[in-house]
Amino acid sequence: MRLLAGLLAAALAAASCGDGDGSAGSFEGLTVFAAASLTEVFRQLAPSATFNFAGSDELATQIREGAPADVYAAASPRYPDELFAEGLIDEPRVFATNRLVLIVPADNPAGIDSLDDLAADEVKLVVGAEGVPVGDYARAALEAMDRADVLENVVSNEEDVKGVVGKVATGAADAGFVYATDASAAGDDVRAIEVPQDARTVVRYPIAVAVEAENEPQARAFVELVLGEEGQAALAEAGFGRP
Amino acid sequence: MRRAFDIALAAAAGLALAFLLLPLLALFVRISPDELLAALASDAALDALWVSLKTGLVAHVFVLGVGTPAAYFLATKRFRGRGALITLVELPLVLPPAVAGIALLALFSRRGLLGAELDALGVQLPLTQAAVVIAVAFVAAPFYVRQAVASFETVDPTLIDASRTLGASPARTFWRVALPLSATGLGAGSALAWARGTGEFGATIMFAGSLQGVTQTLPLAIYAQLDIDPDVAVAIGALLVLVSLTVLLSLKLLPSWTRFTSASLIRSAPSGSS
């Protein structure tokens, strides 16, 4: 598995070649592991960095296996807290919040206007898999509303939030739970329906530098960028909430 | 000088072997046989095994049932555009699986080319077990059809003519002459298609999604279990290595077996006496 990590490092290094420098300065050579929901805004903040976007849980597994992450940004405190306790990353700091929404395809073929409609027969619902933050938030939200029964209509458990967006945007599924920012990033292909908010479903994004970061100064600079004015402005523009 | 060259060749061969085999070996080293069996007995692994076997079998029946006559047609009929048609049939062989996934969505999803028609019939394919069957058949069929066309093409035409002259119908000639003579190639194509279908991942996860017990096949279960219970992921991986090895070994053994059986079949075939 160390070998696997080494190969991953080589692949990531190869993938990072050719990126242009962003306005935020050069992050050439920096490797950031980030939750899939951060894809658009992180790329915009540091175009020259190398990103590995995936489900927060999958990224945590990769870091445990020795993958060469300089920075880890997750969509839930659960995995950063675990990795911090294991001595793999510095103390995580929350840099943004998000909220859960329900999305349907633009033409809304199943006629879904509220959470209650999700329980109808033959509705194809897509959520994140168990352990994937967006899936866990969705389950918590449904339980908080006493509507766990709609989970019977789940036809696919996706490994990250972009998987859910893709299934709904292509019309393969009738509805899916994603973050508000992913719903706006998907543009006209999907329509978002608000979900009653609950304390358990406030989405917090922590970020931390990896203890074994190979590019520590750049990693610290990236974290400061995200927590600083420019990062916060970009996050706000993408629809994220303040920490 | 020659000696140095030989040593260099041997070193390259050793490196290639180590590169190809060490990762597979690492799977078996990572967990003990007891843990491996326990992991294979987990619900996630058993559900995935069942989904893989069921969808694989249905897809395979479809691939053989339609692919065999289709290949016979392509191999024996001469018409304009035949070469182009065979090339097109082979296209999914080299197509990235993710392209297969998005292409199947483009055809079958509700917004797809056939979406409105299927919707009117009340048929929704994406994210169902039927979608797994379609994805597996789509990526596996070319492996079989390609091999089957090649096998039918190598059947000696004089044997076909002899069968027809002796009064056997085209259908009887197909069953009793062409099919037995091509058995080796058809068997090899069938095994390759089965192996490719069992390994199918990209098209399935895009078109059929991943739901344990319904659409989550063995490769999808490896991916899903990696961050839930890595032991289960490793165990399924080890199982698939053994399955692949079995397919490969049977391919190696197949020719000697079928040469014997097809020869004995042909002896009685054209006479139509049996």
Interface residues (C-beta under 8 A of the other chain):
Chain A: M1 L3 G55 D57 E58 A60 T61 P105 D107 P109 E122 K124 V126 A129 E130 G131 V154 V155 S156 N157 E158 E159 G163 G166 K167 T170 G171 A172 A173
Chain B: L22 P23 A26 R30 L105 S109 R110 R111 G112 G115 D119 Q124 P126 L127 T128 I205 M206 F207 A208 G209 S210 L211 Q212 V214 T215 Y223 A224 L226 D227 I228 P230
